[in-house]
Amino acid sequence: MTTKSTRLRADAAANHAQLLEVARQAFRDQGLGVSMSAVARRAGLGVATLYRHFPSKGDLVAESFAAPMGECVGMLDDALADPDPWRAFCRVIEEVCEMQAHDRGFSAALVSALPGTSDFGALRDHAESTFAELTRRAKESGDLRADFSTSDLMLILLANSGVRAGAGDAAPAASRRLTGYLLQSFRASAAAPLPPHVALSLDVAAL
């Protein structure tokens, strides 16, 4: 079965790859606020060419982050195979926060509504269900506080995003320290009453 790339003419395939490379770098460094026209300009191509390859910004974002999303899903699946529920839970929080600290665009894509991008959406749905299972196991083992909600992952990402935005070159180290504090507070042994739960969906941002 021929792939989309093999069906494209050689010059169109090169344009496609160039647009993805430029978009990936721009989104990683500056977030998803980079405009389609800016991506086309940086790639040395016209906006019409960009839209021929990617009919919407959601399509461009989804394809740009398909590989990192696949890596994230693989990490979650590996954690699910860990016989120690608390270690698995901690590993996921640490690695997701580290990815966010190094890549502004990926974390934004993770929490963005990307309508029509079924492949990316399916990967994200798998990631959400796997995280929910890891959370359930960590609670069942008695390690994770009972009032932790899977939607609290959004609070973690929002807090870590502030570190990413404000700590400059020290962001990765600052993120690791923040994550350490948070994980200590998530332990059942450290649990104390919290303010009311806030139900936050991952789809808090839209392109």
N, C-alpha and C positions, 0 to 999 in steps of 0.2 A: 504493500500500500504506500503510495507516494505521500510525502508530507507537504505541508503548505510551502515550506522553504524550497523544496525541490521543484515545485510547480511554478515558482516565481522565476522570472528572468534573472540572469546573473546580476544585472545592475539593480533591479528591484530588491533582490535578496540582500545585496550590500547596503542599500539604503535602509532596509528594515533593521539590519544588525546595527548600523550606525545610530539610528534613532533610539533603539533600545539602550545602547551603551551610554549615549549622552543623557537620556532620561534617567537611567539608573543612577548615574553620578550626580545629576542635579537633584533628584529626589533625596538621595542619601545625605547630601550636604545641606540642603535648604528646606527639605520637607516637600509636601505635596502642593504647596502654594505656587510652585513654578508653573507658569502658563504654557499652554501648548505652543504658542507662537515663540516663546523663549526657547523651548526645546528644539523646534524646527530651526531657529536662527543659529543656535549653538552647533547643530548638526550640519549646518551649511546647506539646508534644504528648504523648500517652500512649505508653507503651512498646508497647502493642498496635498502635497506629497505625504505629509504626516497623517492627514485625515484619511487618505486612501489606505494607509496601512493600519491605522487605529481610528475607527470611526468616532470614538469618544475618549475622553480623558480616562474614564474608568478602564477602558480596554488597555490603554497604554500603561496605567499603574499596575493592573493585574498581571500583564505579561512581564513587566519589569521586575516584579517581585515574586514571580512564580517559583523560581529556584529557592530563594530564601524561605518562602512559605513551605516548600517541600522539606527543607532542612529543619524547620521548626516542627513540622508534623513528625518527622523522623525522630527528633529529640524527645518529643512527647511519647511516642511509641516505645522508645528505649526506656524512658522513665517508668512507663507502665509495666515493663518487664522486671523492674527492680523489686526484689522481695521485701525491701524495707520501705514502707509507705511514706514515712516522714522524710527520709533521705530523697526519695523520688520527688516528693512535693517541693522540697527545698531546691533541688536541682533545677526544676522547671522555673521557679520564680527567679533564681539567680541567672539562668541562661537567657530567659526572656528579657530581663532587665539589662543584661549585658548587651544583647542584640540592640535594644533600644538606645543604649548609651552610645553605641558606635554607628548606628544607622537611623537617622531621624525619619527617613521616608518609610522604612519598613513598619515601624510601630504605628505610624499614621495610617498606612495601608491596612494594617491589622484591625484598626478600629473605625475604618471608613465603610460607608455603604457603597458598594460597587455593583449597581444593578446591571444585570445582563452578563456578568462575568462568572459563568456557572462553574468553570474549573477551579478558579480561585476561591469561590464561595464554598465549593464542596470541600476543599482542603481546610478552609477556616472552620466549617461546621465540624469536621473531624477533630480538629484541634480543640474546639470548645467541648465536645463530648468527652474527649480523652482527659482534658483538664478536670471536668466534672467528676470523672471516675477516680482520678488521682486524689481529688479533694475528699470524696466519699471514703476512700480507703484510709486516708490519713486521719480522718475523724474517727473512723471505726477502730483504728489501732489505739486511739486515746492520745495521740500526739498533737493533733490539730484542734484548736479551740472549736467548740461546737457551733458557735455563732458566725464562723467564717462562711461567707457566701462566695460562690463562683464569680458573681458580679463584682466582688471586691478586687478582682484582678484589674478592673478598670481603674479603681482608686490607686492601685499600685502603679499602673502605667501613667496615670496623670501626675502622680507625685514624682515619679522617675523622669517624666518628661520635663518637669521644672528643673530638675538637676541637669538634664541634658542641655537645656536652653541656657542655664545661668552659670554653669561651672567651667565653661570653656574647655581648655585642654585637659583639665582635671576631671572632666565628666565621668570617664570610666571608673576612676578610683572613688570618686564621690558617690557614684551609683552603687558600687560594691558596699560601701559603708552604709548607705541608706537601706539597701537590701538586708544587710546583717541586722540592723535595728528592727526592721519590719518582721523578719523571720522570728526573732526572739519574741516579739509581741504576739505572734500567731500561735505560739505554743500553748497547749491546754493548761500547762502548769502556771503560765503567766496571765491567764485569763482573768479579766475583771469586767464589770458591766460597761457597755459601750453606748454611745448615742444611738438613736434609731437607725436601722438599716436603710441604705439608699440603693434602690434598684437601678443600676446603670447597665445599659446594653452596650455591647461592643460597637453597635452602629450609632455612635454618638456624633460622628462626623460624616459629612457628605461632600463629594467633590462638586 
